[in-house]
């Protein structure tokens, strides 16, 4: 890192698209620090500057969770040349000029987290100077900024492994070399991050009470939830007892940067933090989202809307513990996920639908019986690619087009499958349709309304995402399109439930308590409990009774629950499953065909490669030249 930059060079502006008063404050760009902290209004602007480096979660081209894994795929490297997250999936990461370089910040869509840390340190060094603030408010703001500082360290740790700890800014007049810090060990990094969060916890407001003024602020609820997630990372195989090639990293002085000895107590710390966060959230009235319909839709529609609206509905959503109001799913963002011409008037130029879900993720969803399709003894797994005609019965006609031809794999799946995905011969429920019986019929074949019409922007795989398109959006004549915007759910309560179950299983193996938290998530989408489902429908009925079996189930549960939300990319890394999962060929349907027999042919789009070194990203050549004490990530 080059810490010796002037403060003026470090301050950056942000453009905020929200109705939130706090986050609408213009960030501070004052060149004189005394002026920046001369009064409360100026200090508040600097506080917003500290928030300004938070990841842009709805940036389709820079969020690695969207396109660096195996959930979404794009059609053309020339059309999407600026999508550096997808270039990582294509094998383009490199050690000279790394992609999504959040270390140097040379990529405008991926600002440096070190800039955010430096801004936070500057704020902490000067906040006590503000004359027209109470001591209590200074403590609250200080706690918020200490959390942000910890969170930026965590974001770097997730991407690069062990990092230098930047507790204070280094004055520009310090001796040469004072800013050339080596990496700290992984355990030191996690301990520092948790210490920062804990140190200010008591001074944070409990939760947002004035939504229009406070949404987006760091609260005690946010801090407890994210502390739990950070400790889950610390306990997971990537950071806990890792003896793989990616962990063979030492500083120039020989200091080991990974603890290669597994520590079971890290799972206990994670479990304790998860339970504390859950209890605190529930004490504030947080709960899983259940959709409240205006009419009387099918029960299956309710289950599907429970998961769909849990993600795409920000208002009065009791499940979201931390809502990103800086990164908003505007109509344009939602249109990148939604198919064009899903109904006759859906002709807006904003509806592009190029974010294409892969067959890889499609196959991960359970059967209607709540077990993996390859395990369900009643599911015709070996003939899942065979063509079938959709029956005209209530069991199918609300999810699929009655009488249409589709593949067997699209039938008899769990409600999260139908609540997450749009596909050929499937149906799309929108409030504008009037009822689920009038849901829109989808035709994605080449000659179909939602098929490949635009030569540049089209769905490439045969599956699109319902999750990121609000069901209250409307379309009309003359390409009219009105979207209900929503913020990105950084943390949902369902995430904490499954984290807690995972930690409990790693500590003691299967327990009734671990089952109960998994089953809460399953019940919300109409599935029976884990033990009952496996006993009745799995070819491996005792799987939930072993630690290894329940671990696999929890991983599957997280994959289905958070499909397409950008969670799987990070889960595969922390579990050290990425080498196994991300070397599979990327598959979809043959969208250039007009007949079902030709369309429903599995098509190879890309054979990707993920190596051990890819668990941690490289540091640029320029940065290593500036700081000779900074060792390159292993394998790069």
Protein Blocks (a to p, Z undefined) as FASTA:
>chain_A
ZZbbcfklmpccdddddfbfklmpccdfbfbfklmmmpmklmmmmmmmmmmmgccfklmk
lmmklmmmmmbccfbfklmmmlmklmmmnopacfklcghiaknopafklccfklmmmmmm
mmmmmmmmpmkbcfklmmmmmmmmmmmmmmmmmmmmmmnopadddfbccdfkbcehklmc
cdddfklmmmmmmmmmmmmmmmpcfbdfblmlmgopacfklmmmmmmmmmmmmmpmklgo
pabfklmccdfkopafbdfbdcfklmmmmmmmmmmmmmmmmmnopacdddddfblcdfkl
mmmmmmmmmmmpmghpakbmbdcfkbccdfklmmmmpcghkbfklmcfklnolaccdfkl
mmmpccfkopafklmmkbcfklmmpccdddfbfklmmmpcghiacdfklgoiafklmmmp
ccehiacddfklopaklpccddfbfklmklcfblkbccfkopacfklpcfkbccdehhia
cdddddddfbafklmmmmmmmmmmmmnopafklmmmmmmmmmmnopacfklmmmmmpcbl
mlmmpmklmmmmmmmmmmmmmgonlmmmmmmmmnopmmmmmmcccddddfkbfbfklmmp
ccdfbdcdddfklmpccddfklmmmmmmlccdehZZ
